[in-house]
Amino acid sequence: MNAENQSNPNQEKIAAVRKNDDGDLIGFQTESGRELDYLEALTEAKAGKLAHVDVFHKYGRDILRSEPDGIKENNLDSLPEF
């Protein structure tokens, strides 16, 4: 069974990202088309509503990142922009 089949059906995947002029992630689009700003995505990730992302504390704040799985293509930074 691959990881795709092990997803929690109550979790949405992030399908696309929005970046600012510095290349920082500022927004996310889920596979259902919902758009979340960074704080909304953090809140949903902490609540377990987003698949394949982790929240960790760095630089004195919470940061959203892809689960480390060794697959560069599904990293948040590598997703298409919307």
PyMOL Python script that loads the backbone (N, CA, C, O; Angstrom):
from pymol import cmd

cmd.read_pdbstr("""\
ATOM      1  N   MET A   1       0.857  -1.183   0.000  1.00  0.00           N
ATOM      2  CA  MET A   1       0.000   0.000   0.000  1.00  0.00           C
ATOM      3  C   MET A   1       0.898   1.240   0.000  1.00  0.00           C
ATOM      4  O   MET A   1       1.812   1.340   0.818  1.00  0.00           O
ATOM      5  N   ASN A   2       0.649   2.169  -0.896  1.00  0.00           N
ATOM      6  CA  ASN A   2       1.477   3.370  -0.923  1.00  0.00           C
ATOM      7  C   ASN A   2       0.902   4.451  -0.012  1.00  0.00           C
ATOM      8  O   ASN A   2      -0.219   4.336   0.483  1.00  0.00           O
ATOM      9  N   ALA A   3       1.679   5.483   0.194  1.00  0.00           N
ATOM     10  CA  ALA A   3       1.281   6.558   1.120  1.00  0.00           C
ATOM     11  C   ALA A   3       0.006   7.246   0.650  1.00  0.00           C
ATOM     12  O   ALA A   3      -0.772   7.735   1.469  1.00  0.00           O
ATOM     13  N   GLU A   4      -0.213   7.287  -0.653  1.00  0.00           N
ATOM     14  CA  GLU A   4      -1.405   7.931  -1.206  1.00  0.00           C
ATOM     15  C   GLU A   4      -2.673   7.274  -0.654  1.00  0.00           C
ATOM     16  O   GLU A   4      -3.652   7.958  -0.355  1.00  0.00           O
ATOM     17  N   ASN A   5      -2.651   5.954  -0.523  1.00  0.00           N
ATOM     18  CA  ASN A   5      -3.813   5.222  -0.031  1.00  0.00           C
ATOM     19  C   ASN A   5      -3.960   5.277   1.483  1.00  0.00           C
ATOM     20  O   ASN A   5      -4.996   4.884   2.020  1.00  0.00           O
ATOM     21  N   GLN A   6      -2.948   5.753   2.164  1.00  0.00           N
ATOM     22  CA  GLN A   6      -2.987   5.806   3.611  1.00  0.00           C
ATOM     23  C   GLN A   6      -3.428   7.164   4.133  1.00  0.00           C
ATOM     24  O   GLN A   6      -3.437   7.377   5.346  1.00  0.00           O
ATOM     25  N   SER A   7      -3.791   8.081   3.260  1.00  0.00           N
ATOM     26  CA  SER A   7      -4.215   9.412   3.678  1.00  0.00           C
ATOM     27  C   SER A   7      -5.502   9.335   4.493  1.00  0.00           C
ATOM     28  O   SER A   7      -6.367   8.499   4.230  1.00  0.00           O
ATOM     29  N   ASN A   8      -5.614  10.193   5.459  1.00  0.00           N
ATOM     30  CA  ASN A   8      -6.823  10.303   6.256  1.00  0.00           C
ATOM     31  C   ASN A   8      -7.882  10.981   5.382  1.00  0.00           C
ATOM     32  O   ASN A   8      -7.631  12.062   4.850  1.00  0.00           O
ATOM     33  N   PRO A   9      -9.046  10.376   5.227  1.00  0.00           N
ATOM     34  CA  PRO A   9     -10.069  10.980   4.356  1.00  0.00           C
ATOM     35  C   PRO A   9     -10.582  12.322   4.878  1.00  0.00           C
ATOM     36  O   PRO A   9     -11.212  13.071   4.132  1.00  0.00           O
ATOM     37  N   ASN A  10     -10.323  12.633   6.138  1.00  0.00           N
ATOM     38  CA  ASN A  10     -10.747  13.914   6.713  1.00  0.00           C
ATOM     39  C   ASN A  10      -9.691  14.996   6.517  1.00  0.00           C
ATOM     40  O   ASN A  10      -9.869  16.123   6.981  1.00  0.00           O
ATOM     41  N   GLN A  11      -8.611  14.674   5.845  1.00  0.00           N
ATOM     42  CA  GLN A  11      -7.550  15.647   5.600  1.00  0.00           C
ATOM     43  C   GLN A  11      -7.524  16.028   4.128  1.00  0.00           C
ATOM     44  O   GLN A  11      -7.745  15.199   3.246  1.00  0.00           O
ATOM     45  N   GLU A  12      -7.249  17.304   3.890  1.00  0.00           N
ATOM     46  CA  GLU A  12      -7.094  17.788   2.521  1.00  0.00           C
ATOM     47  C   GLU A  12      -5.618  17.953   2.222  1.00  0.00           C
ATOM     48  O   GLU A  12      -4.824  18.282   3.102  1.00  0.00           O
ATOM     49  N   LYS A  13      -5.264  17.721   0.979  1.00  0.00           N
ATOM     50  CA  LYS A  13      -3.887  17.954   0.554  1.00  0.00           C
ATOM     51  C   LYS A  13      -3.765  19.369   0.009  1.00  0.00           C
ATOM     52  O   LYS A  13      -4.715  19.913  -0.554  1.00  0.00           O
ATOM     53  N   ILE A  14      -2.601  19.952   0.180  1.00  0.00           N
ATOM     54  CA  ILE A  14      -2.301  21.242  -0.433  1.00  0.00           C
ATOM     55  C   ILE A  14      -1.869  20.966  -1.867  1.00  0.00           C
ATOM     56  O   ILE A  14      -0.961  20.170  -2.107  1.00  0.00           O
ATOM     57  N   ALA A  15      -2.520  21.624  -2.812  1.00  0.00           N
ATOM     58  CA  ALA A  15      -2.273  21.368  -4.227  1.00  0.00           C
ATOM     59  C   ALA A  15      -1.436  22.463  -4.886  1.00  0.00           C
ATOM     60  O   ALA A  15      -0.749  22.210  -5.876  1.00  0.00           O
ATOM     61  N   ALA A  16      -1.493  23.678  -4.341  1.00  0.00           N
ATOM     62  CA  ALA A  16      -0.769  24.803  -4.945  1.00  0.00           C
ATOM     63  C   ALA A  16      -0.449  25.818  -3.860  1.00  0.00           C
ATOM     64  O   ALA A  16      -1.057  25.816  -2.790  1.00  0.00           O
ATOM     65  N   VAL A  17       0.511  26.682  -4.151  1.00  0.00           N
ATOM     66  CA  VAL A  17       0.953  27.682  -3.174  1.00  0.00           C
ATOM     67  C   VAL A  17       1.008  29.058  -3.810  1.00  0.00           C
ATOM     68  O   VAL A  17       1.070  29.196  -5.032  1.00  0.00           O
ATOM     69  N   ARG A  18       0.983  30.069  -2.961  1.00  0.00           N
ATOM     70  CA  ARG A  18       1.195  31.449  -3.401  1.00  0.00           C
ATOM     71  C   ARG A  18       2.431  31.953  -2.665  1.00  0.00           C
ATOM     72  O   ARG A  18       2.591  31.721  -1.467  1.00  0.00           O
ATOM     73  N   LYS A  19       3.303  32.645  -3.395  1.00  0.00           N
ATOM     74  CA  LYS A  19       4.537  33.177  -2.797  1.00  0.00           C
ATOM     75  C   LYS A  19       4.563  34.692  -2.937  1.00  0.00           C
ATOM     76  O   LYS A  19       3.961  35.260  -3.848  1.00  0.00           O
ATOM     77  N   ASN A  20       5.276  35.334  -2.012  1.00  0.00           N
ATOM     78  CA  ASN A  20       5.463  36.779  -2.136  1.00  0.00           C
ATOM     79  C   ASN A  20       6.685  37.050  -3.016  1.00  0.00           C
ATOM     80  O   ASN A  20       7.284  36.118  -3.552  1.00  0.00           O
ATOM     81  N   ASP A  21       7.049  38.309  -3.161  1.00  0.00           N
ATOM     82  CA  ASP A  21       8.155  38.677  -4.044  1.00  0.00           C
ATOM     83  C   ASP A  21       9.498  38.122  -3.583  1.00  0.00           C
ATOM     84  O   ASP A  21      10.431  38.011  -4.378  1.00  0.00           O
ATOM     85  N   ASP A  22       9.601  37.772  -2.298  1.00  0.00           N
ATOM     86  CA  ASP A  22      10.833  37.196  -1.764  1.00  0.00           C
ATOM     87  C   ASP A  22      10.860  35.674  -1.894  1.00  0.00           C
ATOM     88  O   ASP A  22      11.846  35.037  -1.526  1.00  0.00           O
ATOM     89  N   GLY A  23       9.783  35.094  -2.415  1.00  0.00           N
ATOM     90  CA  GLY A  23       9.723  33.643  -2.550  1.00  0.00           C
ATOM     91  C   GLY A  23       9.203  32.931  -1.316  1.00  0.00           C
ATOM     92  O   GLY A  23       9.230  31.702  -1.249  1.00  0.00           O
ATOM     93  N   ASP A  24       8.721  33.705  -0.323  1.00  0.00           N
ATOM     94  CA  ASP A  24       8.162  33.108   0.886  1.00  0.00           C
ATOM     95  C   ASP A  24       6.730  32.655   0.621  1.00  0.00           C
ATOM     96  O   ASP A  24       5.981  33.318  -0.098  1.00  0.00           O
ATOM     97  N   LEU A  25       6.363  31.533   1.202  1.00  0.00           N
ATOM     98  CA  LEU A  25       4.997  31.033   1.057  1.00  0.00           C
ATOM     99  C   LEU A  25       4.040  31.905   1.864  1.00  0.00           C
ATOM    100  O   LEU A  25       4.258  32.151   3.050  1.00  0.00           O
ATOM    101  N   ILE A  26       2.976  32.371   1.207  1.00  0.00           N
ATOM    102  CA  ILE A  26       2.012  33.233   1.900  1.00  0.00           C
ATOM    103  C   ILE A  26       0.583  32.729   1.779  1.00  0.00           C
ATOM    104  O   ILE A  26      -0.306  33.216   2.478  1.00  0.00           O
ATOM    105  N   GLY A  27       0.349  31.754   0.896  1.00  0.00           N
ATOM    106  CA  GLY A  27      -1.000  31.238   0.719  1.00  0.00           C
ATOM    107  C   GLY A  27      -0.969  29.826   0.178  1.00  0.00           C
ATOM    108  O   GLY A  27       0.025  29.381  -0.394  1.00  0.00           O
ATOM    109  N   PHE A  28      -2.073  29.135   0.370  1.00  0.00           N
ATOM    110  CA  PHE A  28      -2.155  27.739  -0.027  1.00  0.00           C
ATOM    111  C   PHE A  28      -3.522  27.469  -0.640  1.00  0.00           C
ATOM    112  O   PHE A  28      -4.525  28.049  -0.224  1.00  0.00           O
ATOM    113  N   GLN A  29      -3.553  26.591  -1.622  1.00  0.00           N
ATOM    114  CA  GLN A  29      -4.809  26.159  -2.212  1.00  0.00           C
ATOM    115  C   GLN A  29      -4.908  24.652  -2.010  1.00  0.00           C
ATOM    116  O   GLN A  29      -3.983  23.906  -2.329  1.00  0.00           O
ATOM    117  N   THR A  30      -6.053  24.217  -1.472  1.00  0.00           N
ATOM    118  CA  THR A  30      -6.230  22.786  -1.234  1.00  0.00           C
ATOM    119  C   THR A  30      -6.731  22.104  -2.500  1.00  0.00           C
ATOM    120  O   THR A  30      -7.113  22.762  -3.468  1.00  0.00           O
ATOM    121  N   GLU A  31      -6.722  20.778  -2.475  1.00  0.00           N
ATOM    122  CA  GLU A  31      -7.162  20.022  -3.652  1.00  0.00           C
ATOM    123  C   GLU A  31      -8.624  20.276  -3.992  1.00  0.00           C
ATOM    124  O   GLU A  31      -9.040  20.050  -5.128  1.00  0.00           O
ATOM    125  N   SER A  32      -9.417  20.748  -3.014  1.00  0.00           N
ATOM    126  CA  SER A  32     -10.822  21.052  -3.297  1.00  0.00           C
ATOM    127  C   SER A  32     -11.006  22.489  -3.792  1.00  0.00           C
ATOM    128  O   SER A  32     -12.117  22.902  -4.123  1.00  0.00           O
ATOM    129  N   GLY A  33      -9.891  23.254  -3.840  1.00  0.00           N
ATOM    130  CA  GLY A  33      -9.961  24.617  -4.353  1.00  0.00           C
ATOM    131  C   GLY A  33     -10.056  25.691  -3.280  1.00  0.00           C
ATOM    132  O   GLY A  33     -10.075  26.882  -3.592  1.00  0.00           O
ATOM    133  N   ARG A  34     -10.115  25.273  -2.001  1.00  0.00           N
ATOM    134  CA  ARG A  34     -10.150  26.287  -0.940  1.00  0.00           C
ATOM    135  C   ARG A  34      -8.812  27.012  -0.879  1.00  0.00           C
ATOM    136  O   ARG A  34      -7.754  26.404  -1.043  1.00  0.00           O
ATOM    137  N   GLU A  35      -8.874  28.322  -0.641  1.00  0.00           N
ATOM    138  CA  GLU A  35      -7.654  29.114  -0.501  1.00  0.00           C
ATOM    139  C   GLU A  35      -7.492  29.510   0.955  1.00  0.00           C
ATOM    140  O   GLU A  35      -8.426  29.996   1.592  1.00  0.00           O
ATOM    141  N   LEU A  36      -6.288  29.293   1.470  1.00  0.00           N
ATOM    142  CA  LEU A  36      -5.971  29.595   2.867  1.00  0.00           C
ATOM    143  C   LEU A  36      -4.784  30.535   2.914  1.00  0.00           C
ATOM    144  O   LEU A  36      -3.823  30.361   2.165  1.00  0.00           O
ATOM    145  N   ASP A  37      -4.843  31.538   3.793  1.00  0.00           N
ATOM    146  CA  ASP A  37      -3.636  32.325   4.003  1.00  0.00           C
ATOM    147  C   ASP A  37      -2.736  31.525   4.952  1.00  0.00           C
ATOM    148  O   ASP A  37      -3.119  30.452   5.418  1.00  0.00           O
ATOM    149  N   TYR A  38      -1.553  32.046   5.231  1.00  0.00           N
ATOM    150  CA  TYR A  38      -0.579  31.284   6.015  1.00  0.00           C
ATOM    151  C   TYR A  38      -1.119  30.927   7.400  1.00  0.00           C
ATOM    152  O   TYR A  38      -0.966  29.792   7.850  1.00  0.00           O
ATOM    153  N   LEU A  39      -1.749  31.888   8.075  1.00  0.00           N
ATOM    154  CA  LEU A  39      -2.250  31.628   9.426  1.00  0.00           C
ATOM    155  C   LEU A  39      -3.387  30.618   9.431  1.00  0.00           C
ATOM    156  O   LEU A  39      -3.475  29.785  10.333  1.00  0.00           O
ATOM    157  N   GLU A  40      -4.263  30.687   8.423  1.00  0.00           N
ATOM    158  CA  GLU A  40      -5.350  29.702   8.318  1.00  0.00           C
ATOM    159  C   GLU A  40      -4.778  28.305   8.090  1.00  0.00           C
ATOM    160  O   GLU A  40      -5.247  27.331   8.680  1.00  0.00           O
ATOM    161  N   ALA A  41      -3.764  28.211   7.232  1.00  0.00           N
ATOM    162  CA  ALA A  41      -3.141  26.919   6.966  1.00  0.00           C
ATOM    163  C   ALA A  41      -2.458  26.378   8.218  1.00  0.00           C
ATOM    164  O   ALA A  41      -2.541  25.181   8.493  1.00  0.00           O
ATOM    165  N   LEU A  42      -1.787  27.236   8.979  1.00  0.00           N
ATOM    166  CA  LEU A  42      -1.160  26.808  10.238  1.00  0.00           C
ATOM    167  C   LEU A  42      -2.209  26.253  11.193  1.00  0.00           C
ATOM    168  O   LEU A  42      -2.021  25.194  11.791  1.00  0.00           O
ATOM    169  N   THR A  43      -3.307  26.974  11.330  1.00  0.00           N
ATOM    170  CA  THR A  43      -4.383  26.552  12.238  1.00  0.00           C
ATOM    171  C   THR A  43      -4.946  25.202  11.810  1.00  0.00           C
ATOM    172  O   THR A  43      -5.149  24.320  12.644  1.00  0.00           O
ATOM    173  N   GLU A  44      -5.200  25.037  10.514  1.00  0.00           N
ATOM    174  CA  GLU A  44      -5.749  23.777  10.026  1.00  0.00           C
ATOM    175  C   GLU A  44      -4.742  22.635  10.163  1.00  0.00           C
ATOM    176  O   GLU A  44      -5.120  21.506  10.475  1.00  0.00           O
ATOM    177  N   ALA A  45      -3.472  22.926   9.932  1.00  0.00           N
ATOM    178  CA  ALA A  45      -2.448  21.886  10.078  1.00  0.00           C
ATOM    179  C   ALA A  45      -2.343  21.440  11.537  1.00  0.00           C
ATOM    180  O   ALA A  45      -2.232  20.246  11.815  1.00  0.00           O
ATOM    181  N   LYS A  46      -2.378  22.390  12.460  1.00  0.00           N
ATOM    182  CA  LYS A  46      -2.323  22.049  13.891  1.00  0.00           C
ATOM    183  C   LYS A  46      -3.526  21.207  14.306  1.00  0.00           C
ATOM    184  O   LYS A  46      -3.417  20.354  15.186  1.00  0.00           O
ATOM    185  N   ALA A  47      -4.674  21.448  13.669  1.00  0.00           N
ATOM    186  CA  ALA A  47      -5.895  20.718  13.986  1.00  0.00           C
ATOM    187  C   ALA A  47      -5.965  19.373  13.253  1.00  0.00           C
ATOM    188  O   ALA A  47      -6.930  18.625  13.411  1.00  0.00           O
ATOM    189  N   GLY A  48      -4.938  19.073  12.453  1.00  0.00           N
ATOM    190  CA  GLY A  48      -4.910  17.801  11.743  1.00  0.00           C
ATOM    191  C   GLY A  48      -5.770  17.746  10.501  1.00  0.00           C
ATOM    192  O   GLY A  48      -6.112  16.663  10.028  1.00  0.00           O
ATOM    193  N   LYS A  49      -6.127  18.913   9.962  1.00  0.00           N
ATOM    194  CA  LYS A  49      -7.017  18.950   8.793  1.00  0.00           C
ATOM    195  C   LYS A  49      -6.281  18.935   7.465  1.00  0.00           C
ATOM    196  O   LYS A  49      -6.907  18.759   6.420  1.00  0.00           O
ATOM    197  N   LEU A  50      -4.957  19.119   7.479  1.00  0.00           N
ATOM    198  CA  LEU A  50      -4.180  19.125   6.241  1.00  0.00           C
ATOM    199  C   LEU A  50      -3.240  17.927   6.222  1.00  0.00           C
ATOM    200  O   LEU A  50      -2.563  17.643   7.210  1.00  0.00           O
ATOM    201  N   ALA A  51      -3.203  17.231   5.096  1.00  0.00           N
ATOM    202  CA  ALA A  51      -2.373  16.036   4.949  1.00  0.00           C
ATOM    203  C   ALA A  51      -0.948  16.408   4.544  1.00  0.00           C
ATOM    204  O   ALA A  51      -0.727  17.385   3.829  1.00  0.00           O
ATOM    205  N   HIS A  52      -0.003  15.627   5.004  1.00  0.00           N
ATOM    206  CA  HIS A  52       1.397  15.678   4.571  1.00  0.00           C
ATOM    207  C   HIS A  52       2.118  16.984   4.901  1.00  0.00           C
ATOM    208  O   HIS A  52       3.069  17.355   4.213  1.00  0.00           O
ATOM    209  N   VAL A  53       1.673  17.684   5.951  1.00  0.00           N
ATOM    210  CA  VAL A  53       2.399  18.876   6.408  1.00  0.00           C
ATOM    211  C   VAL A  53       2.633  18.776   7.907  1.00  0.00           C
ATOM    212  O   VAL A  53       1.875  18.125   8.627  1.00  0.00           O
ATOM    213  N   ASP A  54       3.684  19.427   8.362  1.00  0.00           N
ATOM    214  CA  ASP A  54       4.026  19.494   9.780  1.00  0.00           C
ATOM    215  C   ASP A  54       4.108  20.956  10.193  1.00  0.00           C
ATOM    216  O   ASP A  54       4.395  21.832   9.378  1.00  0.00           O
ATOM    217  N   VAL A  55       3.854  21.200  11.462  1.00  0.00           N
ATOM    218  CA  VAL A  55       4.069  22.527  12.035  1.00  0.00           C
ATOM    219  C   VAL A  55       5.202  22.385  13.036  1.00  0.00           C
ATOM    220  O   VAL A  55       5.169  21.511  13.902  1.00  0.00           O
ATOM    221  N   PHE A  56       6.204  23.247  12.916  1.00  0.00           N
ATOM    222  CA  PHE A  56       7.274  23.229  13.907  1.00  0.00           C
ATOM    223  C   PHE A  56       7.602  24.653  14.310  1.00  0.00           C
ATOM    224  O   PHE A  56       7.292  25.607  13.597  1.00  0.00           O
ATOM    225  N   HIS A  57       8.234  24.778  15.464  1.00  0.00           N
ATOM    226  CA  HIS A  57       8.532  26.094  16.021  1.00  0.00           C
ATOM    227  C   HIS A  57       9.988  26.445  15.723  1.00  0.00           C
ATOM    228  O   HIS A  57      10.907  25.732  16.127  1.00  0.00           O
ATOM    229  N   LYS A  58      10.181  27.550  15.012  1.00  0.00           N
ATOM    230  CA  LYS A  58      11.522  27.992  14.645  1.00  0.00           C
ATOM    231  C   LYS A  58      11.496  29.503  14.508  1.00  0.00           C
ATOM    232  O   LYS A  58      10.471  30.083  14.152  1.00  0.00           O
ATOM    233  N   TYR A  59      12.612  30.132  14.788  1.00  0.00           N
ATOM    234  CA  TYR A  59      12.719  31.594  14.696  1.00  0.00           C
ATOM    235  C   TYR A  59      11.676  32.289  15.578  1.00  0.00           C
ATOM    236  O   TYR A  59      11.248  33.403  15.278  1.00  0.00           O
ATOM    237  N   GLY A  60      11.271  31.627  16.664  1.00  0.00           N
ATOM    238  CA  GLY A  60      10.314  32.228  17.582  1.00  0.00           C
ATOM    239  C   GLY A  60       8.875  32.220  17.098  1.00  0.00           C
ATOM    240  O   GLY A  60       8.031  32.923  17.653  1.00  0.00           O
ATOM    241  N   ARG A  61       8.579  31.417  16.051  1.00  0.00           N
ATOM    242  CA  ARG A  61       7.206  31.356  15.552  1.00  0.00           C
ATOM    243  C   ARG A  61       6.943  29.973  14.969  1.00  0.00           C
ATOM    244  O   ARG A  61       7.868  29.184  14.774  1.00  0.00           O
ATOM    245  N   ASP A  62       5.686  29.690  14.697  1.00  0.00           N
ATOM    246  CA  ASP A  62       5.316  28.419  14.088  1.00  0.00           C
ATOM    247  C   ASP A  62       5.524  28.496  12.575  1.00  0.00           C
ATOM    248  O   ASP A  62       5.217  29.506  11.941  1.00  0.00           O
ATOM    249  N   ILE A  63       6.047  27.417  12.020  1.00  0.00           N
ATOM    250  CA  ILE A  63       6.359  27.343  10.594  1.00  0.00           C
ATOM    251  C   ILE A  63       5.679  26.106  10.017  1.00  0.00           C
ATOM    252  O   ILE A  63       5.659  25.044  10.639  1.00  0.00           O
ATOM    253  N   LEU A  64       5.129  26.261   8.833  1.00  0.00           N
ATOM    254  CA  LEU A  64       4.493  25.144   8.130  1.00  0.00           C
ATOM    255  C   LEU A  64       5.501  24.568   7.149  1.00  0.00           C
ATOM    256  O   LEU A  64       6.174  25.309   6.432  1.00  0.00           O
ATOM    257  N   ARG A  65       5.605  23.220   7.119  1.00  0.00           N
ATOM    258  CA  ARG A  65       6.503  22.602   6.152  1.00  0.00           C
ATOM    259  C   ARG A  65       5.942  21.250   5.724  1.00  0.00           C
ATOM    260  O   ARG A  65       5.084  20.677   6.396  1.00  0.00           O
ATOM    261  N   SER A  66       6.435  20.757   4.607  1.00  0.00           N
ATOM    262  CA  SER A  66       6.050  19.433   4.129  1.00  0.00           C
ATOM    263  C   SER A  66       6.627  18.384   5.064  1.00  0.00           C
ATOM    264  O   SER A  66       7.689  18.581   5.655  1.00  0.00           O
ATOM    265  N   GLU A  67       5.920  17.268   5.192  1.00  0.00           N
ATOM    266  CA  GLU A  67       6.495  16.143   5.934  1.00  0.00           C
ATOM    267  C   GLU A  67       7.748  15.694   5.200  1.00  0.00           C
ATOM    268  O   GLU A  67       7.729  15.543   3.978  1.00  0.00           O
ATOM    269  N   PRO A  68       8.836  15.480   5.931  1.00  0.00           N
ATOM    270  CA  PRO A  68      10.056  15.021   5.256  1.00  0.00           C
ATOM    271  C   PRO A  68       9.898  13.574   4.791  1.00  0.00           C
ATOM    272  O   PRO A  68       9.914  12.645   5.599  1.00  0.00           O
ATOM    273  N   ASP A  69       9.746  13.396   3.480  1.00  0.00           N
ATOM    274  CA  ASP A  69       9.565  12.052   2.949  1.00  0.00           C
ATOM    275  C   ASP A  69      10.557  11.739   1.835  1.00  0.00           C
ATOM    276  O   ASP A  69      10.488  10.678   1.215  1.00  0.00           O
ATOM    277  N   GLY A  70      11.479  12.667   1.584  1.00  0.00           N
ATOM    278  CA  GLY A  70      12.497  12.431   0.570  1.00  0.00           C
ATOM    279  C   GLY A  70      12.031  12.668  -0.855  1.00  0.00           C
ATOM    280  O   GLY A  70      12.796  12.448  -1.795  1.00  0.00           O
ATOM    281  N   ILE A  71      10.786  13.115  -1.037  1.00  0.00           N
ATOM    282  CA  ILE A  71      10.262  13.370  -2.382  1.00  0.00           C
ATOM    283  C   ILE A  71      10.198  14.873  -2.598  1.00  0.00           C
ATOM    284  O   ILE A  71       9.330  15.552  -2.049  1.00  0.00           O
ATOM    285  N   LYS A  72      11.116  15.386  -3.397  1.00  0.00           N
ATOM    286  CA  LYS A  72      11.211  16.836  -3.578  1.00  0.00           C
ATOM    287  C   LYS A  72       9.970  17.421  -4.252  1.00  0.00           C
ATOM    288  O   LYS A  72       9.582  18.552  -3.958  1.00  0.00           O
ATOM    289  N   GLU A  73       9.341  16.655  -5.158  1.00  0.00           N
ATOM    290  CA  GLU A  73       8.226  17.179  -5.944  1.00  0.00           C
ATOM    291  C   GLU A  73       7.013  17.540  -5.102  1.00  0.00           C
ATOM    292  O   GLU A  73       6.220  18.386  -5.515  1.00  0.00           O
ATOM    293  N   ASN A  74       6.841  16.924  -3.926  1.00  0.00           N
ATOM    294  CA  ASN A  74       5.671  17.257  -3.122  1.00  0.00           C
ATOM    295  C   ASN A  74       5.993  18.241  -2.002  1.00  0.00           C
ATOM    296  O   ASN A  74       5.146  18.511  -1.151  1.00  0.00           O
ATOM    297  N   ASN A  75       7.214  18.779  -1.998  1.00  0.00           N
ATOM    298  CA  ASN A  75       7.534  19.822  -1.018  1.00  0.00           C
ATOM    299  C   ASN A  75       6.714  21.061  -1.325  1.00  0.00           C
ATOM    300  O   ASN A  75       6.463  21.377  -2.488  1.00  0.00           O
ATOM    301  N   LEU A  76       6.296  21.762  -0.276  1.00  0.00           N
ATOM    302  CA  LEU A  76       5.475  22.960  -0.484  1.00  0.00           C
ATOM    303  C   LEU A  76       6.130  23.914  -1.470  1.00  0.00           C
ATOM    304  O   LEU A  76       5.447  24.488  -2.318  1.00  0.00           O
ATOM    305  N   ASP A  77       7.439  24.093  -1.373  1.00  0.00           N
ATOM    306  CA  ASP A  77       8.159  25.001  -2.267  1.00  0.00           C
ATOM    307  C   ASP A  77       8.113  24.553  -3.719  1.00  0.00           C
ATOM    308  O   ASP A  77       8.267  25.376  -4.621  1.00  0.00           O
ATOM    309  N   SER A  78       7.905  23.275  -3.960  1.00  0.00           N
ATOM    310  CA  SER A  78       7.926  22.733  -5.327  1.00  0.00           C
ATOM    311  C   SER A  78       6.543  22.654  -5.972  1.00  0.00           C
ATOM    312  O   SER A  78       6.432  22.346  -7.158  1.00  0.00           O
ATOM    313  N   LEU A  79       5.493  22.928  -5.203  1.00  0.00           N
ATOM    314  CA  LEU A  79       4.130  22.844  -5.749  1.00  0.00           C
ATOM    315  C   LEU A  79       3.878  23.979  -6.726  1.00  0.00           C
ATOM    316  O   LEU A  79       4.530  25.019  -6.643  1.00  0.00           O
ATOM    317  N   PRO A  80       2.943  23.799  -7.650  1.00  0.00           N
ATOM    318  CA  PRO A  80       2.636  24.888  -8.593  1.00  0.00           C
ATOM    319  C   PRO A  80       2.070  26.106  -7.853  1.00  0.00           C
ATOM    320  O   PRO A  80       1.505  25.987  -6.766  1.00  0.00           O
ATOM    321  N   GLU A  81       2.237  27.257  -8.464  1.00  0.00           N
ATOM    322  CA  GLU A  81       1.694  28.482  -7.856  1.00  0.00           C
ATOM    323  C   GLU A  81       0.318  28.773  -8.435  1.00  0.00           C
ATOM    324  O   GLU A  81       0.005  28.392  -9.563  1.00  0.00           O
ATOM    325  N   PHE A  82      -0.498  29.459  -7.635  1.00  0.00           N
ATOM    326  CA  PHE A  82      -1.834  29.839  -8.106  1.00  0.00           C
ATOM    327  C   PHE A  82      -2.017  31.329  -7.968  1.00  0.00           C
ATOM    328  O   PHE A  82      -3.076  31.855  -8.310  1.00  0.00           O
TER     329      PHE A  82
END
""", "prot")
cmd.dss("prot")
cmd.show_as("cartoon", "prot")
cmd.util.cbc("prot")
cmd.orient("prot")
